[in-house]
Amino acid sequence: MRTKWGSCNPAKGIIWLNSELAKKPKRMIDYVIVHELAHLISPKHDRLFAAVLDRELPTWRSIRQELNSLPLAAWED
Ligand SMILES: [Zn+2]
């Protein structure tokens, strides 16, 4: 699940975050953290994963779109 912004190893319970993320708006940091935490529940981008994001960060789709429009993109893994 490695990406430019973060990754999660659910088996080991390890989340990695790109330090460049610290320069981004707080909503984007929140999105990446919630995204990676959701991988602890579901390692895939499946319905369960989306349901967790919908519950924890209802605006996640627009934030993801915004994040993807930034230069250091290639978010989807
Ligand atoms: Zn992911």
N, CA, C, O and the ligand as a Tripos MOL2 file, in Angstrom:
@<TRIPOS>MOLECULE
protein
  309   307    78     0     0
PROTEIN
NO_CHARGES

@<TRIPOS>ATOM
      1 N           0.8180   -1.2050    0.0000 N.3       1 MET1
      2 CA          0.0000    0.0000    0.0000 C.3       1 MET1
      3 C           0.8600    1.2670    0.0000 C.2       1 MET1
      4 O           0.3970    2.3180    0.4420 O.2       1 MET1
      5 N           2.0630    1.1900   -0.4700 N.am      2 ARG2
      6 CA          2.9330    2.3620   -0.4470 C.3       2 ARG2
      7 C           2.4750    3.3980   -1.4710 C.2       2 ARG2
      8 O           2.1380    3.0630   -2.6060 O.2       2 ARG2
      9 N           2.4690    4.6400   -1.0560 N.am      3 THR3
     10 CA          2.1130    5.7320   -1.9480 C.3       3 THR3
     11 C           3.1190    6.8430   -1.7470 C.2       3 THR3
     12 O           4.0540    6.7180   -0.9570 O.2       3 THR3
     13 N           2.9190    7.9130   -2.4580 N.am      4 LYS4
     14 CA          3.8020    9.0690   -2.2730 C.3       4 LYS4
     15 C           3.5580    9.7460   -0.9350 C.2       4 LYS4
     16 O           4.4640   10.3700   -0.3830 O.2       4 LYS4
     17 N           2.3530    9.6310   -0.4120 N.am      5 TRP5
     18 CA          2.0070   10.3660    0.8090 C.3       5 TRP5
     19 C           2.0180    9.5220    2.0640 C.2       5 TRP5
     20 O           2.2570   10.0300    3.1590 O.2       5 TRP5
     21 N           1.7650    8.2670    1.9130 N.am      6 GLY6
     22 CA          1.7510    7.4200    3.0910 C.3       6 GLY6
     23 C           1.5630    5.9710    2.7070 C.2       6 GLY6
     24 O           1.2330    5.6510    1.5650 O.2       6 GLY6
     25 N           1.7750    5.1040    3.6720 N.am      7 SER7
     26 CA          1.5340    3.6910    3.4270 C.3       7 SER7
     27 C           1.2060    3.0200    4.7500 C.2       7 SER7
     28 O           1.4490    3.5530    5.8330 O.2       7 SER7
     29 N           0.6460    1.8280    4.6120 N.am      8 CYS8
     30 CA          0.2660    1.0980    5.8100 C.3       8 CYS8
     31 C           0.6340   -0.3740    5.6430 C.2       8 CYS8
     32 O           0.3900   -0.9690    4.5940 O.2       8 CYS8
     33 N           1.2180   -0.9490    6.6800 N.am      9 ASN9
     34 CA          1.4570   -2.3930    6.7170 C.3       9 ASN9
     35 C           0.5580   -2.9450    7.8070 C.2       9 ASN9
     36 O           0.9480   -3.0050    8.9730 O.2       9 ASN9
     37 N          -0.6680   -3.3570    7.4210 N.am     10 PRO10
     38 CA         -1.6490   -3.8090    8.4210 C.3      10 PRO10
     39 C          -1.1470   -4.9710    9.2640 C.2      10 PRO10
     40 O          -1.4480   -5.0450   10.4550 O.2      10 PRO10
     41 N          -0.3770   -5.8870    8.6580 N.am     11 ALA11
     42 CA          0.1080   -7.0550    9.3960 C.3      11 ALA11
     43 C           1.0180   -6.6440   10.5490 C.2      11 ALA11
     44 O           0.9760   -7.2360   11.6270 O.2      11 ALA11
     45 N           1.8230   -5.6450   10.3150 N.am     12 LYS12
     46 CA          2.7550   -5.1770   11.3490 C.3      12 LYS12
     47 C           2.1980   -3.9990   12.1440 C.2      12 LYS12
     48 O           2.7650   -3.6130   13.1660 O.2      12 LYS12
     49 N           1.0730   -3.4220   11.6680 N.am     13 GLY13
     50 CA          0.4890   -2.2800   12.3510 C.3      13 GLY13
     51 C           1.3450   -1.0360   12.2320 C.2      13 GLY13
     52 O           1.3780   -0.1970   13.1320 O.2      13 GLY13
     53 N           2.0480   -0.9260   11.0910 N.am     14 ILE14
     54 CA          2.9370    0.2240   10.8810 C.3      14 ILE14
     55 C           2.3610    1.1510    9.8170 C.2      14 ILE14
     56 O           1.9460    0.7070    8.7460 O.2      14 ILE14
     57 N           2.3420    2.4420   10.1270 N.am     15 ILE15
     58 CA          1.9220    3.4560    9.1570 C.3      15 ILE15
     59 C           3.1100    4.3740    8.8950 C.2      15 ILE15
     60 O           3.7640    4.8580    9.8180 O.2      15 ILE15
     61 N           3.3680    4.5970    7.6070 N.am     16 TRP16
     62 CA          4.4560    5.4760    7.1930 C.3      16 TRP16
     63 C           3.8480    6.7080    6.5450 C.2      16 TRP16
     64 O           2.9440    6.5980    5.7170 O.2      16 TRP16
     65 N           4.3430    7.8830    6.9210 N.am     17 LEU17
     66 CA          3.8440    9.1230    6.3270 C.3      17 LEU17
     67 C           5.0070    9.8990    5.7200 C.2      17 LEU17
     68 O           6.0780   10.0020    6.3180 O.2      17 LEU17
     69 N           4.7890   10.4360    4.5400 N.am     18 ASN18
     70 CA          5.7840   11.2730    3.8740 C.3      18 ASN18
     71 C           5.9100   12.5910    4.6480 C.2      18 ASN18
     72 O           4.9070   13.2610    4.8990 O.2      18 ASN18
     73 N           7.1180   12.9570    5.0200 N.am     19 SER19
     74 CA          7.2950   14.1880    5.8100 C.3      19 SER19
     75 C           6.8740   15.4400    5.0290 C.2      19 SER19
     76 O           6.5850   16.4780    5.6240 O.2      19 SER19
     77 N           6.8410   15.3370    3.6860 N.am     20 GLU20
     78 CA          6.3680   16.4590    2.8560 C.3      20 GLU20
     79 C           4.9050   16.7840    3.1600 C.2      20 GLU20
     80 O           4.4390   17.9000    2.9310 O.2      20 GLU20
     81 N           4.2060   15.8000    3.6720 N.am     21 LEU21
     82 CA          2.7900   15.9750    3.9870 C.3      21 LEU21
     83 C           2.5940   17.0640    5.0410 C.2      21 LEU21
     84 O           1.5560   17.7250    5.0640 O.2      21 LEU21
     85 N           3.5750   17.2500    5.9020 N.am     22 ALA22
     86 CA          3.4740   18.2390    6.9750 C.3      22 ALA22
     87 C           3.3100   19.6560    6.4480 C.2      22 ALA22
     88 O           2.8310   20.5400    7.1580 O.2      22 ALA22
     89 N           3.7140   19.8690    5.1820 N.am     23 LYS23
     90 CA          3.6160   21.2050    4.5790 C.3      23 LYS23
     91 C           2.2400   21.4440    3.9570 C.2      23 LYS23
     92 O           1.9340   22.5560    3.5270 O.2      23 LYS23
     93 N           1.4230   20.4080    3.9110 N.am     24 LYS24
     94 CA          0.1130   20.5190    3.2700 C.3      24 LYS24
     95 C          -0.9380   20.9740    4.2840 C.2      24 LYS24
     96 O          -0.7260   20.9070    5.4940 O.2      24 LYS24
     97 N          -2.0970   21.4450    3.7530 N.am     25 PRO25
     98 CA         -3.1900   21.8690    4.6500 C.3      25 PRO25
     99 C          -3.6120   20.7230    5.5670 C.2      25 PRO25
    100 O          -3.5140   19.5480    5.2140 O.2      25 PRO25
    101 N          -4.0850   21.1040    6.7540 N.am     26 LYS26
    102 CA         -4.4310   20.1170    7.7800 C.3      26 LYS26
    103 C          -5.4370   19.0830    7.2730 C.2      26 LYS26
    104 O          -5.3480   17.9060    7.6220 O.2      26 LYS26
    105 N          -6.3990   19.5230    6.4450 N.am     27 ARG27
    106 CA         -7.4200   18.5690    5.9650 C.3      27 ARG27
    107 C          -6.7820   17.4500    5.1480 C.2      27 ARG27
    108 O          -7.2590   16.3150    5.1660 O.2      27 ARG27
    109 N          -5.7040   17.7690    4.4320 N.am     28 MET28
    110 CA         -5.0300   16.7430    3.6240 C.3      28 MET28
    111 C          -4.2540   15.7820    4.5180 C.2      28 MET28
    112 O          -4.2140   14.5780    4.2650 O.2      28 MET28
    113 N          -3.6430   16.3220    5.5600 N.am     29 ILE29
    114 CA         -2.9320   15.4750    6.5330 C.3      29 ILE29
    115 C          -3.9360   14.5340    7.1890 C.2      29 ILE29
    116 O          -3.6920   13.3350    7.3270 O.2      29 ILE29
    117 N          -5.0830   15.1090    7.5950 N.am     30 ASP30
    118 CA         -6.1350   14.2920    8.2100 C.3      30 ASP30
    119 C          -6.5650   13.1720    7.2630 C.2      30 ASP30
    120 O          -6.7310   12.0230    7.6710 O.2      30 ASP30
    121 N          -6.7420   13.5340    5.9870 N.am     31 TYR31
    122 CA         -7.2030   12.5360    5.0240 C.3      31 TYR31
    123 C          -6.2020   11.3870    4.8980 C.2      31 TYR31
    124 O          -6.5920   10.2200    4.9270 O.2      31 TYR31
    125 N          -4.9340   11.7080    4.7600 N.am     32 VAL32
    126 CA         -3.9300   10.6500    4.5880 C.3      32 VAL32
    127 C          -3.8630    9.7750    5.8400 C.2      32 VAL32
    128 O          -3.7540    8.5530    5.7390 O.2      32 VAL32
    129 N          -3.9260   10.3910    7.0040 N.am     33 ILE33
    130 CA         -3.8750    9.6090    8.2530 C.3      33 ILE33
    131 C          -5.1000    8.7050    8.3770 C.2      33 ILE33
    132 O          -4.9810    7.5250    8.7060 O.2      33 ILE33
    133 N          -6.2850    9.2750    8.1070 N.am     34 VAL34
    134 CA         -7.5050    8.4570    8.1860 C.3      34 VAL34
    135 C          -7.4630    7.3460    7.1340 C.2      34 VAL34
    136 O          -7.8870    6.2200    7.3970 O.2      34 VAL34
    137 N          -6.9490    7.6690    5.9400 N.am     35 HIS35
    138 CA         -6.8150    6.6770    4.8690 C.3      35 HIS35
    139 C          -5.9430    5.5050    5.3330 C.2      35 HIS35
    140 O          -6.3120    4.3390    5.1890 O.2      35 HIS35
    141 N          -4.7870    5.8420    5.8880 N.am     36 GLU36
    142 CA         -3.8690    4.7700    6.3130 C.3      36 GLU36
    143 C          -4.4270    4.0040    7.5170 C.2      36 GLU36
    144 O          -4.2750    2.7850    7.6000 O.2      36 GLU36
    145 N          -5.0650    4.7060    8.4390 N.am     37 LEU37
    146 CA         -5.6700    4.0230    9.5890 C.3      37 LEU37
    147 C          -6.7710    3.0670    9.1210 C.2      37 LEU37
    148 O          -6.9340    1.9770    9.6690 O.2      37 LEU37
    149 N          -7.5260    3.4950    8.0950 N.am     38 ALA38
    150 CA         -8.6020    2.6470    7.5760 C.3      38 ALA38
    151 C          -8.0350    1.3460    6.9970 C.2      38 ALA38
    152 O          -8.7260    0.3270    6.9700 O.2      38 ALA38
    153 N          -6.7790    1.3790    6.5330 N.am     39 HIS39
    154 CA         -6.1500    0.1600    6.0230 C.3      39 HIS39
    155 C          -5.8930   -0.8530    7.1320 C.2      39 HIS39
    156 O          -5.6890   -2.0340    6.8500 O.2      39 HIS39
    157 N          -5.8980   -0.4150    8.3810 N.am     40 LEU40
    158 CA         -5.7680   -1.3610    9.4830 C.3      40 LEU40
    159 C          -7.0430   -2.1920    9.6020 C.2      40 LEU40
    160 O          -7.0280   -3.3070   10.1250 O.2      40 LEU40
    161 N          -8.1600   -1.6230    9.1020 N.am     41 ILE41
    162 CA         -9.4380   -2.3170    9.1220 C.3      41 ILE41
    163 C          -9.6240   -3.1040    7.8290 C.2      41 ILE41
    164 O         -10.0650   -4.2540    7.8480 O.2      41 ILE41
    165 N          -9.2850   -2.4780    6.7140 N.am     42 SER42
    166 CA         -9.3400   -3.1640    5.4260 C.3      42 SER42
    167 C          -8.1030   -2.8090    4.6090 C.2      42 SER42
    168 O          -7.8960   -1.6360    4.3000 O.2      42 SER42
    169 N          -7.2780   -3.7860    4.2520 N.am     43 PRO43
    170 CA         -6.0500   -3.4980    3.4990 C.3      43 PRO43
    171 C          -6.3180   -3.0540    2.0620 C.2      43 PRO43
    172 O          -5.4410   -2.4950    1.4030 O.2      43 PRO43
    173 N          -7.5370   -3.3100    1.5830 N.am     44 LYS44
    174 CA         -7.8520   -2.9500    0.2000 C.3      44 LYS44
    175 C          -8.7370   -1.7070    0.1500 C.2      44 LYS44
    176 O          -9.3130   -1.2970    1.1580 O.2      44 LYS44
    177 N          -8.8350   -1.1110   -1.0500 N.am     45 HIS45
    178 CA         -9.7400    0.0190   -1.2520 C.3      45 HIS45
    179 C         -11.1110   -0.5250   -1.6220 C.2      45 HIS45
    180 O         -11.6180   -0.2860   -2.7170 O.2      45 HIS45
    181 N         -11.6940   -1.2550   -0.6930 N.am     46 ASP46
    182 CA        -12.9720   -1.8950   -0.9640 C.3      46 ASP46
    183 C         -14.1250   -1.1140   -0.3020 C.2      46 ASP46
    184 O         -13.9420    0.0030    0.1820 O.2      46 ASP46
    185 N         -15.3120   -1.7330   -0.2980 N.am     47 ARG47
    186 CA        -16.4900   -1.0430    0.2610 C.3      47 ARG47
    187 C         -16.3420   -0.7820    1.7490 C.2      47 ARG47
    188 O         -16.7510    0.2690    2.2430 O.2      47 ARG47
    189 N         -15.7610   -1.7320    2.4630 N.am     48 LEU48
    190 CA        -15.5590   -1.5570    3.8980 C.3      48 LEU48
    191 C         -14.6300   -0.3710    4.1500 C.2      48 LEU48
    192 O         -14.8780    0.4590    5.0240 O.2      48 LEU48
    193 N         -13.5590   -0.3130    3.3650 N.am     49 PHE49
    194 CA        -12.5990    0.7880    3.4710 C.3      49 PHE49
    195 C         -13.3000    2.1350    3.2450 C.2      49 PHE49
    196 O         -13.1320    3.0690    4.0290 O.2      49 PHE49
    197 N         -14.0860    2.2200    2.1650 N.am     50 ALA50
    198 CA        -14.8030    3.4600    1.8460 C.3      50 ALA50
    199 C         -15.8050    3.8110    2.9450 C.2      50 ALA50
    200 O         -16.0050    4.9830    3.2630 O.2      50 ALA50
    201 N         -16.4300    2.7860    3.5200 N.am     51 ALA51
    202 CA        -17.4120    3.0230    4.5830 C.3      51 ALA51
    203 C         -16.7460    3.6290    5.8160 C.2      51 ALA51
    204 O         -17.3180    4.4970    6.4760 O.2      51 ALA51
    205 N         -15.5310    3.1650    6.1230 N.am     52 VAL52
    206 CA        -14.7890    3.7130    7.2630 C.3      52 VAL52
    207 C         -14.4580    5.1820    7.0030 C.2      52 VAL52
    208 O         -14.6160    6.0280    7.8840 O.2      52 VAL52
    209 N         -13.9980    5.4760    5.7890 N.am     53 LEU53
    210 CA        -13.6810    6.8700    5.4510 C.3      53 LEU53
    211 C         -14.9350    7.7390    5.4740 C.2      53 LEU53
    212 O         -14.9040    8.8680    5.9660 O.2      53 LEU53
    213 N         -16.0400    7.2130    4.9420 N.am     54 ASP54
    214 CA        -17.2980    7.9690    4.9450 C.3      54 ASP54
    215 C         -17.7160    8.3270    6.3690 C.2      54 ASP54
    216 O         -18.2300    9.4160    6.6270 O.2      54 ASP54
    217 N         -17.4880    7.4010    7.2750 N.am     55 ARG55
    218 CA        -17.8810    7.6210    8.6680 C.3      55 ARG55
    219 C         -16.9470    8.5990    9.3770 C.2      55 ARG55
    220 O         -17.3990    9.4900   10.0950 O.2      55 ARG55
    221 N         -15.6500    8.4260    9.1700 N.am     56 GLU56
    222 CA        -14.6670    9.2130    9.9130 C.3      56 GLU56
    223 C         -14.3500   10.5700    9.2920 C.2      56 GLU56
    224 O         -14.0150   11.5230    9.9960 O.2      56 GLU56
    225 N         -14.4620   10.6470    7.9570 N.am     57 LEU57
    226 CA        -14.1130   11.8880    7.2530 C.3      57 LEU57
    227 C         -15.0000   12.0130    6.0140 C.2      57 LEU57
    228 O         -14.5690   11.7380    4.8940 O.2      57 LEU57
    229 N         -16.2610   12.4390    6.2410 N.am     58 PRO58
    230 CA        -17.2410   12.4420    5.1400 C.3      58 PRO58
    231 C         -16.8020   13.2140    3.8870 C.2      58 PRO58
    232 O         -17.2850   12.9240    2.7930 O.2      58 PRO58
    233 N         -15.9040   14.1800    4.0270 N.am     59 THR59
    234 CA        -15.4630   14.9810    2.8740 C.3      59 THR59
    235 C         -14.2290   14.3910    2.1850 C.2      59 THR59
    236 O         -13.5840   15.0680    1.3840 O.2      59 THR59
    237 N         -13.9010   13.1430    2.4920 N.am     60 TRP60
    238 CA        -12.6280   12.5800    2.0150 C.3      60 TRP60
    239 C         -12.4790   12.5650    0.4940 C.2      60 TRP60
    240 O         -11.3680   12.7100   -0.0170 O.2      60 TRP60
    241 N         -13.5760   12.3920   -0.2320 N.am     61 ARG61
    242 CA        -13.4510   12.3050   -1.6970 C.3      61 ARG61
    243 C         -12.9670   13.6260   -2.3050 C.2      61 ARG61
    244 O         -12.1290   13.6270   -3.2060 O.2      61 ARG61
    245 N         -13.4890   14.7330   -1.8140 N.am     62 SER62
    246 CA        -13.0610   16.0200   -2.3650 C.3      62 SER62
    247 C         -11.6330   16.3580   -1.9230 C.2      62 SER62
    248 O         -10.8730   16.9720   -2.6710 O.2      62 SER62
    249 N         -11.2810   15.9540   -0.7130 N.am     63 ILE63
    250 CA         -9.9070   16.2030   -0.2450 C.3      63 ILE63
    251 C          -8.9290   15.3660   -1.0700 C.2      63 ILE63
    252 O          -7.8530   15.8390   -1.4390 O.2      63 ILE63
    253 N          -9.3120   14.1180   -1.3560 N.am     64 ARG64
    254 CA         -8.4450   13.2520   -2.1680 C.3      64 ARG64
    255 C          -8.2360   13.8590   -3.5580 C.2      64 ARG64
    256 O          -7.1290   13.8510   -4.0980 O.2      64 ARG64
    257 N          -9.3330   14.3870   -4.1250 N.am     65 GLN65
    258 CA         -9.2410   15.0070   -5.4470 C.3      65 GLN65
    259 C          -8.2840   16.2080   -5.4180 C.2      65 GLN65
    260 O          -7.4780   16.4080   -6.3270 O.2      65 GLN65
    261 N          -8.4020   16.9870   -4.3570 N.am     66 GLU66
    262 CA         -7.5530   18.1590   -4.1800 C.3      66 GLU66
    263 C          -6.0850   17.7220   -4.0410 C.2      66 GLU66
    264 O          -5.1900   18.3080   -4.6500 O.2      66 GLU66
    265 N          -5.8650   16.7020   -3.2430 N.am     67 LEU67
    266 CA         -4.5080   16.1910   -3.0130 C.3      67 LEU67
    267 C          -3.9180   15.6450   -4.3080 C.2      67 LEU67
    268 O          -2.7310   15.8260   -4.5820 O.2      67 LEU67
    269 N          -4.7450   14.9800   -5.0970 N.am     68 ASN68
    270 CA         -4.2750   14.4090   -6.3610 C.3      68 ASN68
    271 C          -3.9140   15.4710   -7.3820 C.2      68 ASN68
    272 O          -3.1530   15.2090   -8.3140 O.2      68 ASN68
    273 N          -4.4520   16.6610   -7.2110 N.am     69 SER69
    274 CA         -4.1660   17.7300   -8.1690 C.3      69 SER69
    275 C          -2.8420   18.4150   -7.8640 C.2      69 SER69
    276 O          -2.3740   19.2360   -8.6520 O.2      69 SER69
    277 N          -2.2370   18.0880   -6.7350 N.am     70 LEU70
    278 CA         -0.9590   18.6910   -6.3650 C.3      70 LEU70
    279 C           0.1860   18.0200   -7.1290 C.2      70 LEU70
    280 O           0.0380   16.8890   -7.5930 O.2      70 LEU70
    281 N           1.3230   18.7040   -7.2650 N.am     71 PRO71
    282 CA          2.4600   18.1650   -8.0250 C.3      71 PRO71
    283 C           2.9180   16.7650   -7.5840 C.2      71 PRO71
    284 O           3.1520   15.8930   -8.4220 O.2      71 PRO71
    285 N           3.0430   16.5600   -6.2750 N.am     72 LEU72
    286 CA          3.4950   15.2510   -5.7980 C.3      72 LEU72
    287 C           2.2780   14.3410   -5.6780 C.2      72 LEU72
    288 O           1.8480   13.9890   -4.5790 O.2      72 LEU72
    289 N           1.7340   13.9690   -6.8360 N.am     73 ALA73
    290 CA          0.4780   13.2310   -6.8450 C.3      73 ALA73
    291 C           0.7010   11.7260   -6.8760 C.2      73 ALA73
    292 O           1.4400   11.1900   -6.0510 O.2      73 ALA73
    293 N           0.0720   11.0490   -7.8130 N.am     74 ALA74
    294 CA          0.1690    9.5900   -7.8920 C.3      74 ALA74
    295 C          -0.2190    8.9750   -6.5590 C.2      74 ALA74
    296 O           0.4920    8.1440   -5.9930 O.2      74 ALA74
    297 N          -1.3800    9.4160   -6.0780 N.am     75 TRP75
    298 CA         -1.8130    8.9670   -4.7540 C.3      75 TRP75
    299 C          -2.2970    7.5320   -4.7410 C.2      75 TRP75
    300 O          -1.8950    6.7510   -3.8790 O.2      75 TRP75
    301 N          -3.1460    7.1770   -5.6740 N.am     76 GLU76
    302 CA         -3.7740    5.8600   -5.6150 C.3      76 GLU76
    303 C          -2.7460    4.7460   -5.7300 C.2      76 GLU76
    304 O          -1.8770    4.7810   -6.6000 O.2      76 GLU76
    305 N          -2.8460    3.7800   -4.8690 N.am     77 ASP77
    306 CA         -1.9000    2.6630   -4.9320 C.3      77 ASP77
    307 C          -2.6140    1.3870   -5.3440 C.2      77 ASP77
    308 O          -1.9840    0.3350   -5.4530 O.2      77 ASP77
    309 ZN         -4.6880    3.1400    0.2990 Zn       78 ZN78
@<TRIPOS>BOND
     1     1     2 1
     2     2     3 1
     3     3     4 2
     4     3     5 am
     5     5     6 1
     6     6     7 1
     7     7     8 2
     8     7     9 am
     9     9    10 1
    10    10    11 1
    11    11    12 2
    12    11    13 am
    13    13    14 1
    14    14    15 1
    15    15    16 2
    16    15    17 am
    17    17    18 1
    18    18    19 1
    19    19    20 2
    20    19    21 am
    21    21    22 1
    22    22    23 1
    23    23    24 2
    24    23    25 am
    25    25    26 1
    26    26    27 1
    27    27    28 2
    28    27    29 am
    29    29    30 1
    30    30    31 1
    31    31    32 2
    32    31    33 am
    33    33    34 1
    34    34    35 1
    35    35    36 2
    36    35    37 am
    37    37    38 1
    38    38    39 1
    39    39    40 2
    40    39    41 am
    41    41    42 1
    42    42    43 1
    43    43    44 2
    44    43    45 am
    45    45    46 1
    46    46    47 1
    47    47    48 2
    48    47    49 am
    49    49    50 1
    50    50    51 1
    51    51    52 2
    52    51    53 am
    53    53    54 1
    54    54    55 1
    55    55    56 2
    56    55    57 am
    57    57    58 1
    58    58    59 1
    59    59    60 2
    60    59    61 am
    61    61    62 1
    62    62    63 1
    63    63    64 2
    64    63    65 am
    65    65    66 1
    66    66    67 1
    67    67    68 2
    68    67    69 am
    69    69    70 1
    70    70    71 1
    71    71    72 2
    72    71    73 am
    73    73    74 1
    74    74    75 1
    75    75    76 2
    76    75    77 am
    77    77    78 1
    78    78    79 1
    79    79    80 2
    80    79    81 am
    81    81    82 1
    82    82    83 1
    83    83    84 2
    84    83    85 am
    85    85    86 1
    86    86    87 1
    87    87    88 2
    88    87    89 am
    89    89    90 1
    90    90    91 1
    91    91    92 2
    92    91    93 am
    93    93    94 1
    94    94    95 1
    95    95    96 2
    96    95    97 am
    97    97    98 1
    98    98    99 1
    99    99   100 2
   100    99   101 am
   101   101   102 1
   102   102   103 1
   103   103   104 2
   104   103   105 am
   105   105   106 1
   106   106   107 1
   107   107   108 2
   108   107   109 am
   109   109   110 1
   110   110   111 1
   111   111   112 2
   112   111   113 am
   113   113   114 1
   114   114   115 1
   115   115   116 2
   116   115   117 am
   117   117   118 1
   118   118   119 1
   119   119   120 2
   120   119   121 am
   121   121   122 1
   122   122   123 1
   123   123   124 2
   124   123   125 am
   125   125   126 1
   126   126   127 1
   127   127   128 2
   128   127   129 am
   129   129   130 1
   130   130   131 1
   131   131   132 2
   132   131   133 am
   133   133   134 1
   134   134   135 1
   135   135   136 2
   136   135   137 am
   137   137   138 1
   138   138   139 1
   139   139   140 2
   140   139   141 am
   141   141   142 1
   142   142   143 1
   143   143   144 2
   144   143   145 am
   145   145   146 1
   146   146   147 1
   147   147   148 2
   148   147   149 am
   149   149   150 1
   150   150   151 1
   151   151   152 2
   152   151   153 am
   153   153   154 1
   154   154   155 1
   155   155   156 2
   156   155   157 am
   157   157   158 1
   158   158   159 1
   159   159   160 2
   160   159   161 am
   161   161   162 1
   162   162   163 1
   163   163   164 2
   164   163   165 am
   165   165   166 1
   166   166   167 1
   167   167   168 2
   168   167   169 am
   169   169   170 1
   170   170   171 1
   171   171   172 2
   172   171   173 am
   173   173   174 1
   174   174   175 1
   175   175   176 2
   176   175   177 am
   177   177   178 1
   178   178   179 1
   179   179   180 2
   180   179   181 am
   181   181   182 1
   182   182   183 1
   183   183   184 2
   184   183   185 am
   185   185   186 1
   186   186   187 1
   187   187   188 2
   188   187   189 am
   189   189   190 1
   190   190   191 1
   191   191   192 2
   192   191   193 am
   193   193   194 1
   194   194   195 1
   195   195   196 2
   196   195   197 am
   197   197   198 1
   198   198   199 1
   199   199   200 2
   200   199   201 am
   201   201   202 1
   202   202   203 1
   203   203   204 2
   204   203   205 am
   205   205   206 1
   206   206   207 1
   207   207   208 2
   208   207   209 am
   209   209   210 1
   210   210   211 1
   211   211   212 2
   212   211   213 am
   213   213   214 1
   214   214   215 1
   215   215   216 2
   216   215   217 am
   217   217   218 1
   218   218   219 1
   219   219   220 2
   220   219   221 am
   221   221   222 1
   222   222   223 1
   223   223   224 2
   224   223   225 am
   225   225   226 1
   226   226   227 1
   227   227   228 2
   228   227   229 am
   229   229   230 1
   230   230   231 1
   231   231   232 2
   232   231   233 am
   233   233   234 1
   234   234   235 1
   235   235   236 2
   236   235   237 am
   237   237   238 1
   238   238   239 1
   239   239   240 2
   240   239   241 am
   241   241   242 1
   242   242   243 1
   243   243   244 2
   244   243   245 am
   245   245   246 1
   246   246   247 1
   247   247   248 2
   248   247   249 am
   249   249   250 1
   250   250   251 1
   251   251   252 2
   252   251   253 am
   253   253   254 1
   254   254   255 1
   255   255   256 2
   256   255   257 am
   257   257   258 1
   258   258   259 1
   259   259   260 2
   260   259   261 am
   261   261   262 1
   262   262   263 1
   263   263   264 2
   264   263   265 am
   265   265   266 1
   266   266   267 1
   267   267   268 2
   268   267   269 am
   269   269   270 1
   270   270   271 1
   271   271   272 2
   272   271   273 am
   273   273   274 1
   274   274   275 1
   275   275   276 2
   276   275   277 am
   277   277   278 1
   278   278   279 1
   279   279   280 2
   280   279   281 am
   281   281   282 1
   282   282   283 1
   283   283   284 2
   284   283   285 am
   285   285   286 1
   286   286   287 1
   287   287   288 2
   288   287   289 am
   289   289   290 1
   290   290   291 1
   291   291   292 2
   292   291   293 am
   293   293   294 1
   294   294   295 1
   295   295   296 2
   296   295   297 am
   297   297   298 1
   298   298   299 1
   299   299   300 2
   300   299   301 am
   301   301   302 1
   302   302   303 1
   303   303   304 2
   304   303   305 am
   305   305   306 1
   306   306   307 1
   307   307   308 2
@<TRIPOS>SUBSTRUCTURE
     1 MET1         2 RESIDUE 1 A MET
     2 ARG2         6 RESIDUE 1 A ARG
     3 THR3        10 RESIDUE 1 A THR
     4 LYS4        14 RESIDUE 1 A LYS
     5 TRP5        18 RESIDUE 1 A TRP
     6 GLY6        22 RESIDUE 1 A GLY
     7 SER7        26 RESIDUE 1 A SER
     8 CYS8        30 RESIDUE 1 A CYS
     9 ASN9        34 RESIDUE 1 A ASN
    10 PRO10       38 RESIDUE 1 A PRO
    11 ALA11       42 RESIDUE 1 A ALA
    12 LYS12       46 RESIDUE 1 A LYS
    13 GLY13       50 RESIDUE 1 A GLY
    14 ILE14       54 RESIDUE 1 A ILE
    15 ILE15       58 RESIDUE 1 A ILE
    16 TRP16       62 RESIDUE 1 A TRP
    17 LEU17       66 RESIDUE 1 A LEU
    18 ASN18       70 RESIDUE 1 A ASN
    19 SER19       74 RESIDUE 1 A SER
    20 GLU20       78 RESIDUE 1 A GLU
    21 LEU21       82 RESIDUE 1 A LEU
    22 ALA22       86 RESIDUE 1 A ALA
    23 LYS23       90 RESIDUE 1 A LYS
    24 LYS24       94 RESIDUE 1 A LYS
    25 PRO25       98 RESIDUE 1 A PRO
    26 LYS26      102 RESIDUE 1 A LYS
    27 ARG27      106 RESIDUE 1 A ARG
    28 MET28      110 RESIDUE 1 A MET
    29 ILE29      114 RESIDUE 1 A ILE
    30 ASP30      118 RESIDUE 1 A ASP
    31 TYR31      122 RESIDUE 1 A TYR
    32 VAL32      126 RESIDUE 1 A VAL
    33 ILE33      130 RESIDUE 1 A ILE
    34 VAL34      134 RESIDUE 1 A VAL
    35 HIS35      138 RESIDUE 1 A HIS
    36 GLU36      142 RESIDUE 1 A GLU
    37 LEU37      146 RESIDUE 1 A LEU
    38 ALA38      150 RESIDUE 1 A ALA
    39 HIS39      154 RESIDUE 1 A HIS
    40 LEU40      158 RESIDUE 1 A LEU
    41 ILE41      162 RESIDUE 1 A ILE
    42 SER42      166 RESIDUE 1 A SER
    43 PRO43      170 RESIDUE 1 A PRO
    44 LYS44      174 RESIDUE 1 A LYS
    45 HIS45      178 RESIDUE 1 A HIS
    46 ASP46      182 RESIDUE 1 A ASP
    47 ARG47      186 RESIDUE 1 A ARG
    48 LEU48      190 RESIDUE 1 A LEU
    49 PHE49      194 RESIDUE 1 A PHE
    50 ALA50      198 RESIDUE 1 A ALA
    51 ALA51      202 RESIDUE 1 A ALA
    52 VAL52      206 RESIDUE 1 A VAL
    53 LEU53      210 RESIDUE 1 A LEU
    54 ASP54      214 RESIDUE 1 A ASP
    55 ARG55      218 RESIDUE 1 A ARG
    56 GLU56      222 RESIDUE 1 A GLU
    57 LEU57      226 RESIDUE 1 A LEU
    58 PRO58      230 RESIDUE 1 A PRO
    59 THR59      234 RESIDUE 1 A THR
    60 TRP60      238 RESIDUE 1 A TRP
    61 ARG61      242 RESIDUE 1 A ARG
    62 SER62      246 RESIDUE 1 A SER
    63 ILE63      250 RESIDUE 1 A ILE
    64 ARG64      254 RESIDUE 1 A ARG
    65 GLN65      258 RESIDUE 1 A GLN
    66 GLU66      262 RESIDUE 1 A GLU
    67 LEU67      266 RESIDUE 1 A LEU
    68 ASN68      270 RESIDUE 1 A ASN
    69 SER69      274 RESIDUE 1 A SER
    70 LEU70      278 RESIDUE 1 A LEU
    71 PRO71      282 RESIDUE 1 A PRO
    72 LEU72      286 RESIDUE 1 A LEU
    73 ALA73      290 RESIDUE 1 A ALA
    74 ALA74      294 RESIDUE 1 A ALA
    75 TRP75      298 RESIDUE 1 A TRP
    76 GLU76      302 RESIDUE 1 A GLU
    77 ASP77      306 RESIDUE 1 A ASP
    78 ZN78       309 GROUP 0 **** ****
